[in-house]
Amino acid sequence: MKTINSPSQHRLFDPFEGVIGQVGWKHIKNGWQSIFRDVLLEQMPVQRVGAKMSDSEGRPSAELHAMVGLLLIRELYGWTVPQTHEAVLFRADIQYALNLEPGYEVNQRTIERYLQRMQNDEGLSEELFTTVTDTLLKSLEVKIKKQRLDSTHVLSDMAMLGRSQMMGIALKRFFHQLARFNTTLLEQVPEALRKRYCKQSDSHVFGDLRTTDQRRTALQQAGEDMAEVIKLFANEKSICGWKTFTILQTIFDQQCEVRDEFLTIRVKTGGAVIQNPSDSDATYDGHKGAGYKVQICETVNEEGRPNLISSAIVQTAVSSDSAAVELTLKDLEERGHLPEELLADANYGSQENVDLSGQKDVVLTAPVPGGKAYDAEEVGYDQFELNGANEV
């Protein structure tokens, strides 16, 4: 049974009076804790989180405003689950921010369940960010006339794998799933092929290669093994829908090609390829490596007022910055936060983006991309003159 208490319903006597000293109380009243409790807590998407809970049956859940708020604070500080658990048990300012009573108790397993529920709902984090940001921009009266746009690289929680190791792990995980659901079909795979992957840990699948020749041989072996497995199960309809098999096929198509019945490994694959079977959405950026990028737009106030991130759009690492202007302006327009001027670097400064921004009455200020490279012979010392004070 879901438990939802309105944060706007205040108590007659604040339970934290006497628990927190005067200095601490002043710090909380002027800090983020009061803003969180008085402004943000009521904006938590509790109905969406508790959508599958009964209104009247079952054991009462933890208070949903507090649980979602706790997970948001966890992201603010970058806490692990045990650190989050300790904070809500022992820190009075966290309990205050979440509108809880002093001495509040919750199990670590409960925090883990709600965290899993948040992660499984792809749109929930986006809704939470949008709601919190819009509320803060309004309540803090942040000026949005001038904003700046840039991207940052994000590395997901995945191992950095070589190509042969990645292909080997994809085979290993497919065999693991096949062993669980259909051992008869697994036995159709040649024994020598199975032994290369089945009982190996991820780190030992082609993980001990030292020389270039060893890596080249392992890569060819992995490609041939993939081709044999895909051919063996291509007509098994029940298996073709497995995620482990579709990832296997995708990696094979991205890394290998067959010419005149001979399998070769692609020399260059580009950046739009899988980097790890555990995170099939991550791609590769030639300058910053594997992972994702986030297009971040931030307000620019030069009068000492607060600045806030107004838009955050997650993309794969291979995505181009030049295409982000349209996405960002669309997001800001839908939420009523279009700026009058948008600052950006040269990656965003195409004529197409300038025209697109102008259609929305936004001035895009960015360097022209593809500027002329510095030429030491063209720009030399003899082109400068000194004045009477010996200054250039």
Kinemage of the C-alpha trace (Angstrom):
@kinemage 1
@onewidth
@group {chain A} dominant
@subgroup {mainchain}
@vectorlist {calphas} color= white
{ca met a 1} P 0.000 0.000 0.000
{ca lys a 2} L 1.513 3.301 -1.062
{ca thr a 3} L 2.076 5.978 1.562
{ca ile a 4} L 1.946 9.589 0.350
{ca asn a 5} L 1.928 12.480 2.822
{ca ser a 6} L 1.666 16.051 1.566
{ca pro a 7} L 4.887 17.978 2.401
{ca ser a 8} L 2.891 21.226 2.409
{ca gln a 9} L 0.966 20.128 5.504
{ca his a 10} L 3.164 21.495 8.303
{ca arg a 11} L 3.191 20.305 11.902
{ca leu a 12} L 2.014 22.483 14.787
{ca phe a 13} L 5.355 21.929 16.548
{ca asp a 14} L 8.482 21.307 14.483
{ca pro a 15} L 10.059 18.058 15.773
{ca phe a 16} L 13.566 19.365 15.000
{ca glu a 17} L 13.381 22.222 17.510
{ca gly a 18} L 15.749 21.279 20.289
{ca val a 19} L 17.371 18.560 18.195
{ca ile a 20} L 19.346 21.007 16.045
{ca gly a 21} L 21.224 23.851 17.758
{ca gln a 22} L 20.792 27.525 16.865
{ca val a 23} L 23.874 27.697 14.636
{ca gly a 24} L 22.864 24.523 12.806
{ca trp a 25} L 19.257 25.692 12.572
{ca lys a 26} L 20.359 28.978 10.951
{ca his a 27} L 22.541 27.055 8.514
{ca ile a 28} L 19.643 24.801 7.494
{ca lys a 29} L 17.173 27.683 7.147
{ca asn a 30} L 19.574 29.483 4.781
{ca gly a 31} L 20.739 26.318 2.995
{ca trp a 32} L 19.525 23.919 0.354
{ca gln a 33} L 17.712 21.823 2.976
{ca ser a 34} L 14.951 24.411 3.432
{ca ile a 35} L 14.557 24.915 -0.313
{ca phe a 36} L 14.332 21.169 -0.767
{ca arg a 37} L 11.741 20.717 1.977
{ca asp a 38} L 9.594 23.766 1.233
{ca val a 39} L 9.810 23.908 -2.581
{ca leu a 40} L 11.087 20.720 -4.193
{ca leu a 41} L 9.795 17.863 -2.078
{ca glu a 42} L 6.212 18.338 -3.223
{ca gln a 43} L 7.385 18.121 -6.871
{ca met a 44} L 8.648 14.542 -6.579
{ca pro a 45} L 6.881 12.213 -9.121
{ca val a 46} L 5.398 10.018 -6.406
{ca gln a 47} L 2.321 8.956 -8.374
{ca arg a 48} L 4.504 7.531 -11.130
{ca val a 49} L 6.781 5.751 -8.649
{ca gly a 50} L 3.790 4.266 -6.821
{ca ala a 51} L 1.739 3.509 -9.931
{ca lys a 52} L 1.824 -0.264 -9.334
{ca met a 53} L 1.109 -0.018 -5.600
{ca ser a 54} L -2.343 -0.506 -4.116
{ca asp a 55} L -4.117 2.426 -2.483
{ca ser a 56} L -5.574 0.306 0.316
{ca glu a 57} L -4.085 -3.202 0.414
{ca gly a 58} L -0.765 -4.582 1.594
{ca arg a 59} L 1.907 -3.399 3.965
{ca pro a 60} L 2.391 0.402 3.996
{ca ser a 61} L 5.313 1.555 1.882
{ca ala a 62} L 7.919 4.071 2.895
{ca glu a 63} L 6.677 7.651 2.405
{ca leu a 64} L 7.163 8.186 -1.332
{ca his a 65} L 8.043 11.896 -1.309
{ca ala a 66} L 10.849 11.136 1.138
{ca met a 67} L 12.158 8.097 -0.769
{ca val a 68} L 12.287 9.802 -4.164
{ca gly a 69} L 13.776 12.918 -2.544
{ca leu a 70} L 16.409 10.789 -0.816
{ca leu a 71} L 17.483 9.287 -4.138
{ca leu a 72} L 17.728 12.783 -5.635
{ca ile a 73} L 19.954 13.903 -2.728
{ca arg a 74} L 22.006 10.745 -3.252
{ca glu a 75} L 22.764 11.907 -6.797
{ca leu a 76} L 23.617 15.387 -5.498
{ca tyr a 77} L 26.343 13.996 -3.242
{ca gly a 78} L 27.312 10.931 -5.312
{ca trp a 79} L 26.676 8.568 -2.391
{ca thr a 80} L 26.694 4.789 -2.534
{ca val a 81} L 23.612 2.991 -1.212
{ca pro a 82} L 25.233 2.307 2.229
{ca gln a 83} L 26.237 5.994 2.489
{ca thr a 84} L 22.691 7.011 1.585
{ca his a 85} L 21.343 4.676 4.264
{ca glu a 86} L 23.633 6.132 6.928
{ca ala a 87} L 22.742 9.689 5.943
{ca val a 88} L 18.981 9.214 6.310
{ca leu a 89} L 19.453 7.384 9.627
{ca phe a 90} L 21.915 9.737 11.327
{ca arg a 91} L 21.906 13.167 9.650
{ca ala a 92} L 19.273 15.497 11.045
{ca asp a 93} L 19.584 17.929 8.100
{ca ile a 94} L 18.731 15.128 5.643
{ca gln a 95} L 15.753 14.093 7.760
{ca tyr a 96} L 14.647 17.730 7.887
{ca ala a 97} L 14.978 18.166 4.113
{ca leu a 98} L 12.844 15.054 3.559
{ca asn a 99} L 10.181 16.142 6.088
{ca leu a 100} L 10.837 13.096 8.270
{ca glu a 101} L 10.828 12.721 12.045
{ca pro a 102} L 14.101 12.592 14.017
{ca gly a 103} L 15.061 8.956 14.536
{ca tyr a 104} L 13.471 7.834 11.246
{ca glu a 105} L 14.349 4.239 10.311
{ca val a 106} L 14.458 2.549 6.923
{ca asn a 107} L 16.156 -0.609 5.648
{ca gln a 108} L 18.981 -0.449 3.130
{ca arg a 109} L 17.116 -3.014 1.041
{ca thr a 110} L 14.196 -0.572 0.751
{ca ile a 111} L 16.508 2.091 -0.675
{ca glu a 112} L 17.882 -0.440 -3.169
{ca arg a 113} L 14.370 -1.402 -4.323
{ca tyr a 114} L 13.330 2.193 -4.971
{ca leu a 115} L 16.630 2.898 -6.730
{ca gln a 116} L 16.007 -0.092 -8.996
{ca arg a 117} L 12.486 1.121 -9.691
{ca met a 118} L 13.808 4.543 -10.677
{ca gln a 119} L 16.463 3.036 -12.953
{ca asn a 120} L 14.000 0.690 -14.671
{ca asp a 121} L 11.718 3.573 -15.680
{ca glu a 122} L 13.694 5.356 -18.411
{ca gly a 123} L 11.492 8.443 -18.448
{ca leu a 124} L 11.342 8.926 -14.675
{ca ser a 125} L 14.758 10.560 -14.282
{ca glu a 126} L 14.000 12.904 -17.173
{ca glu a 127} L 10.656 13.886 -15.619
{ca leu a 128} L 12.341 14.437 -12.257
{ca phe a 129} L 15.066 16.646 -13.754
{ca thr a 130} L 12.560 18.693 -15.754
{ca thr a 131} L 10.171 19.215 -12.829
{ca val a 132} L 12.904 20.166 -10.353
{ca thr a 133} L 14.650 22.486 -12.828
{ca asp a 134} L 11.465 24.284 -13.858
{ca thr a 135} L 10.492 24.741 -10.209
{ca leu a 136} L 13.900 26.177 -9.253
{ca leu a 137} L 14.054 28.522 -12.256
{ca lys a 138} L 10.682 29.935 -11.260
{ca ser a 139} L 11.069 30.043 -7.484
{ca leu a 140} L 14.607 31.498 -7.546
{ca glu a 141} L 13.663 33.940 -10.342
{ca val a 142} L 16.681 32.918 -12.397
{ca lys a 143} L 17.157 35.014 -15.523
{ca ile a 144} L 17.099 32.938 -18.704
{ca lys a 145} L 17.717 35.632 -21.354
{ca lys a 146} L 21.322 34.557 -21.818
{ca gln a 147} L 22.406 30.907 -21.762
{ca arg a 148} L 25.395 28.848 -22.855
{ca leu a 149} L 25.540 25.387 -24.434
{ca asp a 150} L 28.342 22.828 -24.309
{ca ser a 151} L 28.784 19.066 -24.045
{ca thr a 152} L 30.595 16.856 -21.564
{ca his a 153} L 31.758 13.264 -21.919
{ca val a 154} L 30.305 10.687 -19.518
{ca leu a 155} L 31.822 7.264 -18.927
{ca ser a 156} L 29.253 4.675 -17.884
{ca asp a 157} L 29.983 2.007 -15.285
{ca met a 158} L 31.492 -0.469 -17.739
{ca ala a 159} L 34.890 -2.010 -18.401
{ca met a 160} L 37.022 -0.777 -21.297
{ca leu a 161} L 37.468 -3.834 -23.508
{ca gly a 162} L 39.615 -4.640 -26.506
{ca arg a 163} L 37.792 -5.809 -29.617
{ca ser a 164} L 38.626 -9.515 -29.232
{ca gln a 165} L 37.725 -9.490 -25.530
{ca met a 166} L 34.414 -7.741 -26.240
{ca met a 167} L 33.516 -10.298 -28.909
{ca gly a 168} L 34.553 -13.166 -26.640
{ca ile a 169} L 32.448 -11.885 -23.739
{ca ala a 170} L 29.434 -11.546 -26.055
{ca leu a 171} L 29.859 -15.234 -26.990
{ca lys a 172} L 30.342 -16.258 -23.357
{ca arg a 173} L 27.113 -14.559 -22.253
{ca phe a 174} L 25.129 -16.093 -25.102
{ca phe a 175} L 26.412 -19.559 -24.146
{ca his a 176} L 25.539 -18.879 -20.500
{ca gln a 177} L 21.931 -18.094 -21.415
{ca leu a 178} L 21.787 -21.086 -23.769
{ca ala a 179} L 23.016 -23.381 -20.963
{ca arg a 180} L 20.216 -22.164 -18.691
{ca phe a 181} L 17.352 -22.637 -21.165
{ca asn a 182} L 18.384 -25.292 -23.678
{ca thr a 183} L 21.354 -27.550 -22.962
{ca thr a 184} L 20.486 -29.732 -25.958
{ca leu a 185} L 21.125 -26.863 -28.364
{ca leu a 186} L 24.281 -25.902 -26.479
{ca glu a 187} L 25.701 -29.345 -27.154
{ca gln a 188} L 25.404 -28.651 -30.891
{ca val a 189} L 28.177 -26.091 -30.533
{ca pro a 190} L 31.590 -27.701 -31.146
{ca glu a 191} L 33.263 -28.551 -27.851
{ca ala a 192} L 36.499 -26.718 -28.632
{ca leu a 193} L 34.535 -23.545 -29.353
{ca arg a 194} L 32.538 -23.797 -26.130
{ca lys a 195} L 35.616 -24.376 -24.001
{ca arg a 196} L 37.163 -21.122 -25.207
{ca tyr a 197} L 34.381 -19.155 -23.520
{ca cys a 198} L 31.972 -21.096 -21.289
{ca lys a 199} L 33.978 -21.544 -18.087
{ca gln a 200} L 36.071 -18.411 -18.363
{ca ser a 201} L 35.606 -15.256 -16.319
{ca asp a 202} L 35.180 -12.041 -18.313
{ca ser a 203} L 38.720 -10.945 -17.482
{ca his a 204} L 40.196 -14.228 -18.812
{ca val a 205} L 38.416 -14.173 -22.188
{ca phe a 206} L 41.316 -13.108 -24.415
{ca gly a 207} L 42.490 -11.038 -21.460
{ca asp a 208} L 46.133 -12.194 -21.385
{ca leu a 209} L 47.202 -11.067 -24.855
{ca arg a 210} L 50.541 -9.280 -24.939
{ca thr a 211} L 51.797 -8.994 -28.509
{ca thr a 212} L 50.252 -7.558 -31.654
{ca asp a 213} L 50.290 -10.993 -33.323
{ca gln a 214} L 48.452 -12.542 -30.367
{ca arg a 215} L 45.781 -9.855 -30.503
{ca arg a 216} L 45.387 -10.198 -34.267
{ca thr a 217} L 45.052 -13.993 -34.007
{ca ala a 218} L 42.536 -13.758 -31.148
{ca leu a 219} L 40.461 -11.201 -33.028
{ca gln a 220} L 40.270 -13.433 -36.102
{ca gln a 221} L 39.400 -16.418 -33.911
{ca ala a 222} L 36.608 -14.534 -32.163
{ca gly a 223} L 35.181 -13.394 -35.500
{ca glu a 224} L 35.168 -16.916 -36.912
{ca asp a 225} L 33.589 -18.279 -33.726
{ca met a 226} L 30.861 -15.641 -33.931
{ca ala a 227} L 30.155 -16.477 -37.570
{ca glu a 228} L 29.846 -20.189 -36.733
{ca val a 229} L 27.492 -19.583 -33.789
{ca ile a 230} L 25.268 -17.162 -35.732
{ca lys a 231} L 25.008 -19.610 -38.633
{ca leu a 232} L 24.193 -22.450 -36.229
{ca phe a 233} L 21.265 -20.649 -34.533
{ca ala a 234} L 20.045 -18.269 -37.246
{ca asn a 235} L 16.918 -20.376 -37.854
{ca glu a 236} L 16.034 -20.917 -34.186
{ca lys a 237} L 13.208 -18.371 -33.834
{ca ser a 238} L 13.005 -18.695 -30.053
{ca ile a 239} L 16.706 -17.832 -29.734
{ca cys a 240} L 16.920 -15.085 -32.357
{ca gly a 241} L 14.870 -12.804 -30.088
{ca trp a 242} L 17.255 -13.087 -27.139
{ca lys a 243} L 19.132 -9.890 -26.342
{ca thr a 244} L 22.394 -11.821 -26.013
{ca phe a 245} L 21.952 -13.155 -29.571
{ca thr a 246} L 20.950 -9.814 -31.126
{ca ile a 247} L 23.989 -8.156 -29.498
{ca leu a 248} L 26.128 -10.982 -30.862
{ca gln a 249} L 24.814 -10.367 -34.371
{ca thr a 250} L 25.237 -6.601 -34.076
{ca ile a 251} L 28.840 -6.856 -32.884
{ca phe a 252} L 29.626 -9.298 -35.702
{ca asp a 253} L 28.144 -6.992 -38.352
{ca gln a 254} L 30.040 -4.008 -36.924
{ca gln a 255} L 33.425 -5.705 -36.526
{ca cys a 256} L 33.529 -8.300 -39.327
{ca glu a 257} L 32.792 -8.643 -43.010
{ca val a 258} L 32.656 -11.640 -45.331
{ca arg a 259} L 34.210 -11.345 -48.791
{ca asp a 260} L 34.200 -14.300 -51.195
{ca glu a 261} L 33.423 -16.629 -48.277
{ca phe a 262} L 36.474 -15.347 -46.357
{ca leu a 263} L 35.929 -13.578 -43.046
{ca thr a 264} L 37.985 -10.477 -42.365
{ca ile a 265} L 38.046 -8.052 -39.446
{ca arg a 266} L 37.218 -4.458 -40.338
{ca val a 267} L 40.244 -2.185 -39.984
{ca lys a 268} L 38.093 0.845 -39.172
{ca thr a 269} L 34.605 0.593 -37.700
{ca gly a 270} L 33.789 4.215 -36.934
{ca gly a 271} L 32.425 5.352 -33.591
{ca ala a 272} L 28.826 4.110 -33.820
{ca val a 273} L 29.650 0.609 -32.589
{ca ile a 274} L 29.056 -1.336 -29.361
{ca gln a 275} L 31.857 -0.914 -26.813
{ca asn a 276} L 30.760 -3.459 -24.208
{ca pro a 277} L 27.954 -6.096 -24.278
{ca ser a 278} L 26.943 -4.906 -20.797
{ca asp a 279} L 26.108 -1.438 -22.161
{ca ser a 280} L 25.079 -1.810 -25.770
{ca asp a 281} L 24.049 1.865 -26.126
{ca ala a 282} L 27.500 3.304 -25.413
{ca thr a 283} L 29.504 4.345 -28.494
{ca tyr a 284} L 32.913 5.848 -29.199
{ca asp a 285} L 34.176 9.401 -29.604
{ca gly a 286} L 37.497 9.728 -31.413
{ca his a 287} L 38.775 12.387 -28.981
{ca lys a 288} L 37.243 11.369 -25.655
{ca gly a 289} L 36.736 7.601 -25.892
{ca ala a 290} L 33.848 5.267 -25.131
{ca gly a 291} L 30.657 6.220 -23.311
{ca tyr a 292} L 28.060 8.965 -23.665
{ca lys a 293} L 27.888 12.723 -23.921
{ca val a 294} L 25.479 15.135 -22.289
{ca gln a 295} L 24.456 18.387 -23.958
{ca ile a 296} L 24.225 20.878 -21.085
{ca cys a 297} L 22.647 24.312 -21.325
{ca glu a 298} L 23.182 26.725 -18.419
{ca thr a 299} L 21.907 30.186 -17.599
{ca val a 300} L 24.395 33.078 -17.687
{ca asn a 301} L 23.768 35.776 -15.080
{ca glu a 302} L 26.532 38.288 -14.443
{ca glu a 303} L 24.813 40.095 -11.578
{ca gly a 304} L 25.662 37.679 -8.782
{ca arg a 305} L 22.374 35.783 -9.128
{ca pro a 306} L 22.378 31.961 -9.208
{ca asn a 307} L 22.980 30.046 -12.427
{ca leu a 308} L 21.243 26.762 -13.104
{ca ile a 309} L 21.441 24.035 -15.714
{ca ser a 310} L 18.305 24.618 -17.769
{ca ser a 311} L 18.533 21.635 -20.115
{ca ala a 312} L 20.411 18.319 -20.171
{ca ile a 313} L 20.129 15.938 -23.127
{ca val a 314} L 21.905 12.561 -22.991
{ca gln a 315} L 23.378 11.222 -26.231
{ca thr a 316} L 25.810 8.497 -27.199
{ca ala a 317} L 29.462 9.526 -27.496
{ca val a 318} L 29.496 9.470 -31.292
{ca ser a 319} L 26.703 12.052 -31.592
{ca ser a 320} L 27.680 15.339 -33.210
{ca asp a 321} L 27.539 18.591 -31.254
{ca ser a 322} L 26.294 20.440 -34.329
{ca ala a 323} L 22.965 18.601 -34.198
{ca ala a 324} L 22.413 19.468 -30.525
{ca val a 325} L 21.298 23.063 -31.052
{ca glu a 326} L 17.972 22.006 -32.540
{ca leu a 327} L 17.338 19.468 -29.755
{ca thr a 328} L 18.232 21.936 -27.002
{ca leu a 329} L 16.125 24.773 -28.390
{ca lys a 330} L 13.173 22.412 -28.801
{ca asp a 331} L 13.488 21.291 -25.166
{ca leu a 332} L 13.770 24.852 -23.868
{ca glu a 333} L 10.879 26.064 -26.038
{ca glu a 334} L 8.539 23.304 -24.842
{ca arg a 335} L 9.289 24.244 -21.219
{ca gly a 336} L 9.109 28.017 -21.762
{ca his a 337} L 12.798 28.765 -21.170
{ca leu a 338} L 14.037 29.957 -24.584
{ca pro a 339} L 16.895 32.483 -24.234
{ca glu a 340} L 17.390 35.625 -26.243
{ca glu a 341} L 21.070 34.762 -26.755
{ca leu a 342} L 22.730 31.337 -26.779
{ca leu a 343} L 26.521 31.114 -26.379
{ca ala a 344} L 28.392 28.098 -27.754
{ca asp a 345} L 31.749 27.010 -29.156
{ca ala a 346} L 32.702 26.430 -32.784
{ca asn a 347} L 31.196 22.923 -32.918
{ca tyr a 348} L 27.737 24.503 -32.763
{ca gly a 349} L 28.394 27.541 -34.940
{ca ser a 350} L 27.221 26.415 -38.375
{ca gln a 351} L 25.132 28.684 -40.603
{ca glu a 352} L 22.324 26.153 -40.392
{ca asn a 353} L 22.249 26.465 -36.591
{ca val a 354} L 22.402 30.265 -36.789
{ca asp a 355} L 19.390 30.265 -39.118
{ca leu a 356} L 17.535 27.715 -36.990
{ca ser a 357} L 18.085 29.795 -33.851
{ca gly a 358} L 16.956 32.945 -35.653
{ca gln a 359} L 13.643 31.311 -36.514
{ca lys a 360} L 13.001 31.067 -32.772
{ca asp a 361} L 14.208 34.644 -32.126
{ca val a 362} L 17.380 33.346 -30.493
{ca val a 363} L 20.787 34.848 -31.349
{ca leu a 364} L 23.386 32.073 -31.553
{ca thr a 365} L 26.817 33.478 -30.686
{ca ala a 366} L 29.555 31.013 -31.663
{ca pro a 367} L 32.879 31.053 -33.559
{ca val a 368} L 32.721 30.100 -37.213
{ca pro a 369} L 33.790 26.427 -37.531
{ca gly a 370} L 36.731 25.433 -39.699
{ca gly a 371} L 38.819 28.548 -39.138
{ca lys a 372} L 42.183 28.999 -40.836
{ca ala a 373} L 45.082 27.250 -39.106
{ca tyr a 374} L 47.921 29.304 -37.648
{ca asp a 375} L 50.788 29.777 -40.113
{ca ala a 376} L 54.065 30.857 -38.476
{ca glu a 377} L 55.491 32.083 -41.779
{ca glu a 378} L 52.444 34.180 -42.561
{ca val a 379} L 52.191 35.718 -39.096
{ca gly a 380} L 55.749 36.619 -38.108
{ca tyr a 381} L 57.542 38.966 -35.731
{ca asp a 382} L 58.246 41.473 -38.475
{ca gln a 383} L 54.513 42.308 -38.692
{ca phe a 384} L 54.505 43.823 -35.198
{ca glu a 385} L 55.721 47.293 -34.256
{ca leu a 386} L 56.929 48.710 -30.947
{ca asn a 387} L 55.778 52.044 -29.543
{ca gly a 388} L 57.843 54.537 -27.541
{ca ala a 389} L 57.312 52.499 -24.344
{ca asn a 390} L 58.748 49.407 -26.076
{ca glu a 391} L 55.338 47.768 -26.127
{ca val a 392} L 53.983 45.680 -29.015
